[in-house]
Amino acid sequence: MSGFATQLAKRLGKEERANTDPWFWGYLFQGAVILGISPILIPIIVGNAASASAVGLVVGAFYLGQVFSPIIGKIADDTRWFAGFFLGGFVLIALGCVGFIFFESTGPWVLCALLQGVGAGMTNTTAFSYIVEFRPREEWDGHLGWLQTFYGTGQAVGLLLAALLQSDVVFGMILCGVLMVPGILLARVGLPSVGSRPKRQEKVHHPKPTMGAAISPASVVRHFEHFHLGRFAKGLGQNLFSRYTLWITSWFFLMIGVWMVMNFLPLLMKANYGISAGQSSLYYGIAATVGIFLYAPSGSWSEKIGPGKVVLIGAVGLIITNLALVLLVPVPSTVQMILVPLFFGILPIAWSPLIVGGSALAGELATFSQGAAMGIFNAAMAVASVTAAVVGGWIAGTFSYGTVTLVAMIAAIAGAVLLLPLCGKKKEHPLAADGSAE
């Protein structure tokens, strides 16, 4: 057994050296803040001083800021100022985090969250571009996979830190800003120069993340920089009553089922089950760490059994989590403290097959360019995350966080039902090299 472990470690080490760049370490710091610490502390800060509806608005602004990624990617590509956008994103994130401690009202908090979202969009978009624009096509998958691994590791570390910081949210947000300093310093190391960018005869398209993405719309919204509005409108019109549209509708409801819970995690856990923010963050971090190791297997499963069935595996895990969260609201606290962490832990693990299979299914079912297909896929996710934040906040304020979990469960079941007709292995309308349907 020890010999196998040694060989595995050597193999992973060799692969890591071949498929990583020094600036990945800086990106890890961004993941720790944007995916780990900030999503836990922001709802606590706003929830302690304002209503649940205000929490929804602030969290929604965070995701809304990331929707600017298409514009950022286009400007970066036209100006060739990739480093400025990549490193500038760290600065905006720092300002947005530290800004939270100076205000006590919803309006300024919305602006700070929007600033963080825009900063995340800048770093995520240009990080992706640094690989697909500056490296040969045969190196994309390996580098993108390890980039996601660094990002996901940052999330896990950030969640564990959030468990320690939730008792002092002011210090926590200051730390978020401070962490961007080593993030910038490390992110500058080994960045490709504009002069090293290869000249390509065709436009660059990378239809899906090979190993999935960390748990956040921020981690997949980077595909928007290859999103073309004209192709989007044309593709949507041609596929209005297609299996692709059925899938996008299914994906939207599945994402409502995910983000209705994740957007309000510390507040929801405390209100429904008496679990502290520190404990919920710790449980989230442990489960997210386990989920990292399912990205690559989920890709292999997609090849063997079809991406639809892989998404269904993730959807079943999501439904189990949401159903358990609903049923465990009225039970005694001693039972909740044991069962809630176990059932909640399924969700971050289920994210791996959801996002890996989901990305592959979007590319497989599209009868138009995969770039536009991924644009629509990610747009559905972005809209769902904002909708879940705003509507979820209103539901929590008007009714309760228990009602939020109920709506999340209903949405997840609806998404899974719509998914069932798409779970066959047959690939329809394979795309030609130029991205058009054959």
N, C-alpha and C positions, 0 to 999 in steps of 0.2 A: 504493500500500500504506500509506503514511504517513497519507494522508487517511482511509482506512478505519479505521486504528488510532485516529486522533483522534476520529472520529465515534463509534466504539465506546466510547472512554474517556468521552466526554461523556454518552453514553446511560447507561452504567453509573453515572456520577457522579450524574446526575439521579435515577435509580432508587434509588440508595443514600440520597440525601437524603430522598426521599419515603417510604422504607420502613424507616428505622432510627430508633432513639431513643438519646440520649446514654448511657444505662445499658448498652447493648450492649457498650461498651468494657470495662466492668468484668467482664462475662460472658466476654469474650475471655481475661482473666487467669485466670478459673476454668478455662476450657478448656485453657489452657497447662499448668496444674498437674495437673488431674484426668485429662486425656486424653494429656498429653505427658510431663511430667517424672516424676510419681509412678509411673505404670505401668512405667517403665523402671528406676527406682532401687529400688523396693520388692523386686522379685525378686532384685536384686543384693545388697541388704542382708541379706535373709533367707537367700538361697542361700550367702552367704559364711560364715554362722554356724550354719546348721542344715541339715536335709535337704531334698530336693526335695518330700517330703510336706508339710513345714512351709511351703514356698513356696506350695503349693496351698491350704493352709488359710488363710493370710494373704490371698492374692489372692481366694479365695472369700469371705472376710469382707468385703472391700471391696465386692464386688458384692451381697452379702447386705444390706449397709447401705442400698443403694439401693432395695431392695424395700419399705422403709418409706414410699416416696413416696405410696401411696394414703392412708395415715393422715395424712401431712403435708398433702397437698392438701385433705383433708376438714376438718382442724382450721383451716387457713388460711382456707378458704372460710367456715367457721362463725364464726370469730372476727374475720374481715376484717383480720387482722394480717399482710398479705402482706409488707410491708417487713421486719418482724421475722424472718420465716422466710427471706426472700431474703438479707438481710444476715447473719443468724445462721449461715447455711450456710457463708459465707466464714470465719467464726470457727471453726467446727467443723473445717473443712478445715485451717486453719492449725494448730490444736491437734493434729490427727491426724498432720500431717506432721512437726512439730517433735518430737512425742512419740516418734517412731521412734528418735531419736538417744540417748534416755535409757535404752533397754532393750536387752537382749541375749538375750531368750527369746521363744518363740513366743506364749505367752499374752498378754502386754502388746502385742505386735505385732498380734495379732488384734484387740484392742480399738482400737488406733490406726487400723487399716485400716477397722474398722467405723465409727469416728468420721468418717473421710474419706468413706465411702460414704453415711452419713446426711446429712452436709453437702452432698454432691453432689446427693442426692435433694431436699434442701430448696431449693437454688438452681435446679435444673433444673425442678422442679415449679412453683415460683412464677414463674420466667421465662416459662414457657409460659402460665401463668394471666394474667400481666400483659398478654398480647396478646389471648387469646381472651375474657377477662373484661372488659377495659377498652377494647377497640377494636371498631368496627363490623365485622360479618362480612366485608364486602367488602375490608377491609384485612388480614385474617388471613394470606392466602397470601404476600403481599409481605413482611410483617414476619417471619413465621416462616421464610421462605426466607433473609432476610438475617441473622436471628438464628443460623441454622445455619451460614451463611457465616462469621460472626464466630467462632462456636464452633470450626468446623473450622480456621480460620486460627490460632486459639489453640493447637489441637492441633499443627499443623505447626510453629509457632514453639517450642512446648514440647519437641517431639521433637528439634529442632535444638539446643536448650539442653541437653537430656539427653545428647546426644552429647559435649558439653563437660564436663558435670558428673559423668559416670559414674566418673571417676578419683578424685573426692572426694565420696562419697555423703553424708557428714555435712553438708558445706557445701551440697550440693544440696537436702537436705530442709529445712535452715534457710532457704534461698532460697525454697523453696515456700511456707513460712510467711510470709516477708517479702512475697512477691508478692501475698498476699491483702490487704495494707494498701492499695496503690493500687487493687486490685480493689474493695475496699469503697468507697473514696472515689469512684471513677468510677461504681460501681454505684448510688450514691445520687443521681446527677445525673439529673434528669428522670423519676424514678419517678412513675407516676400516683398520685394521692391516692385514698383509698377513696371520697371524695365524688364523684369523677369517674367512678366505675363506673356504666355505664348499666344501667337496669332492664330485664330481659328477661322476656318472657312464657314462653319455653321454656327448658329446660336447654341449656347450651352443649355442643355436640359438634363436635370437629374430628377427623375420622376418621384422617387420615394426615398426616405431614410432607410438604409439597409438594416440597421440594428434598432430602429425605433427611436424614441425620443423620451427625455425625462418628462415627468408628470407636470405639464403646463402647456397652455396654448403658446407660450413664448418659445417653446422649444421646437415647434413645427411651423410656426408662422414665418420662419425664415424663407420658406419656399416661395413666398409672395414676390421675391425680387425677380422671378421669372414669369410673373403673372401679367398677361396682356389683356386689357379690358375688352378689346375687340374680339379676341378669341374666346374670352369668357362669355360675352353676350351671344356670340354665334353658337358656341358649344351648348350653352344652356337652352337656347331656342331649339336646336336640333334634337336635344335629348330630354325635352320637357316631360314626355310620357315613356321614358325608357327605364331599363333596369338600373342605369347609372343614377337617374333621378330618385328612384326608389332607395338606392343605397345612401345617397346624400341625405334624404329624409330620415332614414334609419339612423345614420350617424349623428344627425342633429339631436334626435331624441336621446340617443345613448350619451351624448356629451352633456345634455341637460341633466341626465341621471348622475353623471360624474360630478359636475361642477356645482350642482345644488348642494352637495355635501362638502366638497373640498373648499369652496369659497368661504364657508362659514365654520370650518372645522373646529377651531378652539371654542367658539361661542356655542356651537351646536352640541359638542361633547359635554360642555359644562352644564348647559340648560337641560338637556335630555337625560344625562346619565351621571352628572356630578363628577365627571372626570376633568381634572385640571388641564389647563393649556399645556403645561409642561409634560404631563403624562401623554396627552394626545399627540404632541409633537414627537415624543420619544417613540411611541408605537408607529407613527407614520414613518419616521426615519428608518426604523428596523425593517419594516415591510418594503419600503422603497429600495433599501439595500438589496434585499432578496430579489426584487423585481429586476434589478440591473442584470442579473445573470440569466434572465429569460428573454432578453432582446434577441440574441443570436439564435437560440432554439426556436423562437417564434418565427423567425425568417425561414428556418429549415422546415418547420411544420407547414408554412404557407406553400412551399414548393411541393410537399408530399401530399397534403390533403386538400389544398386549396385555401386561399385567403379568407373566403367566407366562413368556413368552418373554424378557422383560427379566431376570427372576430367573435364568432358565436361562443367560443370557449371563454373569451374575455367578458362577453355580455352576460353569460351565466354567472361568472364570478361577481360582476357588478350587481346583478339582481339578488344574489345571495346576500351580499353585504347590505344593500338597501332594505331588503325584506327583513333581515335580522335587526337592523337599526330601528325599523318601525315596530316590530314585535317586542323589542326589549325596552321600549320606553316605559311601559307600566309595571315592569317586574321589579322585585326588591333590589336595592342597590348592591347588596352582596353578590347577587347573580350578575348584575350589569358589569361590575368591576372585572369579572372573569371573562364573560362572553363577548362584551362589546369590543375589547381589543382584538380578540381572536377573529371575529367576523369582519371588523373594519380592516384588518390587515390583509384581507383578500383583495380589497379594491386596488391598492398600489401595485400588488402583484399582477392583478388582472389587466392593468394598464399596458403591460408589455405586449400581450397578444392583441389587445384592442388597437394600439397605434401601429404596430408592425403589419398586422393583417389588414387593418383599415386602409393604410397607405397603399398597399399592394392591390387591394380590391378596387380602389379608386382608379388606379392606372389600368387595371384589367378590364373594367366595364366600360370605360370611356370609348366613344367612337370618334373622338377628336384628339388633338394633341395632348400628350400627357402633362405638359407644362400647364395648360389651361385646366386640365382635369384636377391637378393638385391644387391649383388656385381656388377652384370651387370647393374642393374638399376642405382646405384650410379656412376658407371664408366661412363655411358652415360651422367649423369649430370655433372660430373667433366670435361669430354671432351668438352661438350657444353659450359661450363662457360669459359674455356680457349680459345676455338675457337671463341666465341663471343667477347672476349676481344681483341685478336690479329687481327682477321678479321675486327671487328668493328672499331678498331683504324686505320687500313689501309683504310677502307671506308671513315671514317671521314676526314682523311688527304688527300685522293685523291679526294673525292667529297665534302661531307658536312655531318653535323650531321643530317640534314633533310633526307639524303639518308639512314643513319643508322636506323632511325625510320621506313622508308619504308621497308627495308630489314627485320627488326624485325616483322613488320606486316605480310609480306609474309610468314615468317617462322612460325608464330603463326597460320595462316590460314592453312598452309600445315600440321602442327601437328594436328589441329582439324579435318581436313578431314580424315587423317589416323586413327584417334581415333574413328570415327563414327561406324565402324563395330564392335567395342569392347564394345559398350554401353549397351549390354543386361545384365540381372541379372544372367544368367546361369553361374555357376562356373564349370570350366572344370579341370579334373585331380586333384582331391583333394589329398593332400600330406599325407602320413602316418606319424606316429610319428617320424620316423627316417629321415624324409625329402625326402624320395623317392616317386615316383609316384606310386599310387596304380593301 
